């Protein structure tokens, strides 16, 4: 268990995962938590990163900050998704080494794995054993570099980085902006807006056959704390339920929960992304971590959160 009296820096602390993680760490007894805004700590500016570490001297680091987005954003901006994430990683790993970070955590996702693993769960050993899904290749490549850097720094005896690889994270604090939102929150917005506008039909991207595994952000935060307290090697470990659902089935669940009674159509000219991304989570399960919030409960929470956003907007 890491020392609750030492200073921990959470990058990306104003995003969905970072905000929930900071909240949980405070509840768990951490007394000195740094949660800088982008104005206070520009992770793309190496000089600013060095100055921040030199001044505040954190002992622990959570590398949660990243440029993220859905299929549309990844397709439109592969250069930005690659270079910005690589720059963040290079600046932070160098700062860990230079300023004596005792333990670091690097957040990754299931997109690091090759496409085409459709007949079984995806294991940690599948990394680099195939071609990446082209719709998010840039982001995936940057995350793979981070995993390798974690291993290299550990092997050279510099510092320890632990690396949770998450299934699709959703939930409290996620964006409902179509340019940035992930699939579940995007669907929630589509169905709620269609319901409120009395639309009788809705058209969604792809064919609906792609399957995804979902993890609520509160469980992601719990996993981050678990990794910092219990994991001591840089070997990346999958985190999720080990269960998936087709996008078509997910859409039906959200439609039913939101009260949308119209017809759902699919635009097959739009990409599906990887057809299957379900993780083998046996290693982290054996170590004692399991998620708590079911998909049905998470969908209900996300619907309530978006409805509250719309209500507050109308009132203001």
Long-range contacts (C-beta under 8 A, 24 or more apart in sequence): 1-229, 1-230, 2-60, 2-102, 2-103, 2-228, 2-229, 3-59, 4-28, 4-29, 4-30, 4-31, 5-31, 5-32, 6-32, 6-59, 6-60, 6-102, 7-32, 7-33, 7-34, 7-56, 7-57, 7-58, 7-59, 7-60, 8-32, 8-33, 8-34, 8-58, 8-59, 8-60, 8-61, 8-62, 9-34, 9-36, 9-53, 9-56, 9-58, 9-60, 9-61, 9-62, 10-34, 10-35, 10-62, 10-64, 11-36, 11-41, 11-43, 11-61, 11-62, 11-63, 11-64, 11-65, 11-88, 11-92, 12-64, 12-65, 12-66, 13-64, 14-38, 15-64, 15-65, 15-173, 16-169, 16-171, 16-172, 16-173, 16-174, 16-175, 16-217, 17-64, 17-107, 17-169, 17-217, 17-220, 17-221, 17-224, 18-62, 18-64, 18-65, 19-173, 20-171, 20-172, 20-173, 20-217, 20-218, 20-220, 20-221, 21-62, 21-64, 21-220, 21-221, 21-224, 21-225, 23-221, 24-218, 24-221, 24-222, 24-224, 24-225, 25-225, 28-225, 34-58, 43-87, 43-88, 43-91, 43-92, 44-84, 44-87, 44-88, 44-91, 45-91, 46-91, 46-94, 49-91, 49-92, 49-95, 50-95, 50-98, 53-95, 53-98, 53-99, 54-99, 57-99, 58-99, 58-101, 59-100, 59-101, 59-102, 59-103, 60-101, 60-102, 60-103, 60-104, 60-105, 60-228, 61-92, 61-95, 61-96, 61-101, 61-103, 61-104, 61-105, 62-104, 62-105, 62-107, 62-224, 62-228, 63-88, 63-89, 63-92, 63-104, 63-105, 63-106, 63-107, 63-146, 63-161, 64-105, 64-107, 64-224, 66-107, 66-139, 66-143, 67-139, 68-139, 68-180, 68-182, 69-179, 69-180, 70-178, 70-180, 70-181, 70-182, 70-183, 70-186, 71-135, 71-136, 71-205, 71-271, 71-273, 72-178, 72-179, 73-179, 73-180, 74-135, 74-136, 74-138, 74-139, 75-135, 75-271, 78-137, 78-138, 79-138, 80-138, 81-136, 81-138, 81-139, 81-142, 82-138, 82-139, 82-141, 82-142, 85-139, 85-142, 85-143, 85-146, 86-142, 86-145, 89-142, 89-145, 89-146, 89-149, 90-149, 93-146, 93-149, 93-150, 93-153, 93-161, 96-153, 96-158, 96-159, 96-161, 97-153, 97-158, 97-159, 100-159, 101-159, 102-159, 102-160, 103-159, 103-160, 103-161, 103-162, 103-228, 104-150, 104-159, 104-160, 104-161, 104-162, 105-161, 105-162, 105-163, 105-164, 105-224, 105-227, 105-228, 106-146, 106-147, 106-150, 106-161, 106-162, 106-163, 107-163, 107-164, 107-166, 107-224, 108-143, 108-146, 108-147, 108-163, 108-164, 108-165, 108-166, 108-236, 109-143, 109-165, 109-166, 109-167, 109-168, 109-169, 110-165, 110-166, 110-167, 110-168, 110-213, 110-238, 110-240, 110-277, 110-279, 111-136, 111-139, 111-140, 111-143, 111-274, 111-277, 112-140, 112-143, 112-144, 112-147, 112-165, 112-236, 113-277, 115-274, 115-275, 117-276, 118-275, 118-276, 120-280, 121-242, 121-278, 121-279, 121-280, 121-281, 122-238, 122-277, 122-278, 122-279, 122-280, 123-238, 123-280, 124-165, 124-235, 124-236, 124-237, 124-238, 124-280, 124-283, 127-236, 133-273, 133-274, 135-271, 135-273, 135-274, 136-273, 147-234, 147-236, 150-234, 150-236, 151-234, 151-235, 153-234, 154-233, 154-234, 160-232, 160-233, 160-234, 161-234, 162-227, 162-228, 162-231, 162-232, 162-233, 162-234, 163-227, 163-234, 163-235, 163-236, 163-237, 164-220, 164-223, 164-224, 164-227, 164-236, 164-237, 164-239, 164-284, 165-236, 165-237, 165-238, 165-239, 165-279, 166-215, 166-220, 166-223, 166-239, 166-240, 167-212, 167-213, 167-214, 167-215, 167-238, 167-239, 167-240, 167-241, 167-277, 167-278, 167-279, 168-212, 168-213, 168-214, 168-215, 168-277, 169-214, 169-215, 169-216, 169-217, 169-220, 170-214, 170-215, 170-216, 170-217, 170-298, 170-302, 171-216, 171-217, 171-218, 171-293, 171-298, 171-301, 171-302, 172-217, 172-218, 172-301, 172-302, 172-305, 173-217, 174-217, 174-302, 176-306, 176-309, 183-212, 183-247, 183-250, 184-214, 184-250, 184-254, 184-298, 184-299, 184-302, 185-302, 185-306, 187-250, 187-251, 187-254, 188-254, 188-258, 188-299, 188-302, 188-303, 188-306, 189-306, 191-251, 191-254, 191-255, 191-258, 191-260, 192-258, 192-260, 192-303, 192-306, 192-307, 192-310, 194-260, 194-262, 195-258, 195-259, 195-260, 196-310, 199-262, 200-262, 200-263, 201-262, 201-263, 201-264, 201-265, 202-260, 202-262, 202-263, 202-264, 202-265, 203-264, 203-265, 203-266, 203-267, 204-247, 204-251, 204-264, 204-265, 204-266, 204-267, 205-266, 205-267, 205-270, 205-271, 205-272, 206-247, 206-266, 206-267, 206-268, 206-270, 206-271, 206-272, 206-273, 207-248, 207-266, 207-268, 207-272, 208-246, 208-247, 208-248, 208-251, 208-266, 209-246, 209-247, 209-248, 209-272, 209-275, 210-246, 210-247, 210-272, 210-273, 210-274, 210-275, 210-276, 211-244, 211-245, 211-246, 211-247, 211-275, 211-276, 211-277, 211-278, 212-244, 212-245, 212-247, 212-250, 212-277, 212-278, 213-240, 213-241, 213-242, 213-243, 213-244, 213-245, 213-277, 213-278, 213-279, 214-240, 214-241, 214-245, 214-250, 214-295, 214-298, 215-239, 215-240, 215-241, 215-291, 216-291, 216-293, 216-297, 216-298, 216-301, 218-292, 218-293, 219-291, 219-292, 219-293, 222-289, 222-291, 222-292, 223-284, 223-289, 223-291, 226-288, 226-289, 230-287, 230-288, 231-287, 237-283, 237-284, 237-287, 238-279, 238-280, 238-281, 238-283, 238-284, 239-279, 239-281, 239-284, 239-289, 239-291, 240-278, 240-279, 240-281, 240-291, 241-281, 241-291, 241-295, 242-278, 242-279, 242-280, 242-281, 242-282, 242-285, 243-278, 244-276, 244-277, 244-278, 245-295, 247-272, 253-295, 253-296, 253-299, 254-299, 254-303, 257-296, 257-299, 257-300, 257-303, 258-303
